[in-house]
């Protein structure tokens, strides 16, 4: 179990380094009666991470791995293809960014400006989309599930490892909620500064994470295939 959790830590970092979901939580906290919606967003995000990573871990646990976590060949191919896909997305995002006129800032997504007025159901649906349909987040969840599967922990062990992965991967979203609860109005200024920085640097952070993890996935896949 400990070895499996060690292997998923890089994917935890990738989930935490997701600017827009954190910005969404901060904006919800700043909206009237938004604390409950922010908590619902975080819990939904964590639930998606748990369900998807557990499903991948159980489905990919073929029983032909060793206690040291040696992966079957198909896992190597999956990691290699996923890594190449992330690198291609990075290149596309970089080209789009360089193609913009100098000095212009990218427009924020429409949902980001409207999230403060969303009802509870739409907030939950948005959390599901950002966790399960966003390529970067989904790649981290799939990678974490595959890392857990490589250790063949059985149903209970896989579910427990996925739960720990989901909790750790949601810490970045939970931090603003805790800050708002503990510091109240004093924390509002810090949250606003964090929101501004994350929004302004979203593209840079996202491309950096995609590039780094694309390389990590590709290297891991090649290691399995050539090992």
GIBELQUI-V667492 format. One record per helix or strand of 3 or more residues. SS is the DSSP state (hx for helix, st for strand). FROM is the first residue (numbers start at 0). TO is the last residue. If there is no record, write none. Layout:
# GIBELQUI-V667492
((SS/FROM/TO) (SS/FROM/TO))
This chain:
# GIBELQUI-V667492
((hx/1/15) (hx/18/29) (hx/34/59) (hx/72/97) (hx/109/116) (hx/119/131) (hx/134/148) (hx/153/168) (hx/170/182) (hx/184/199) (hx/201/225))
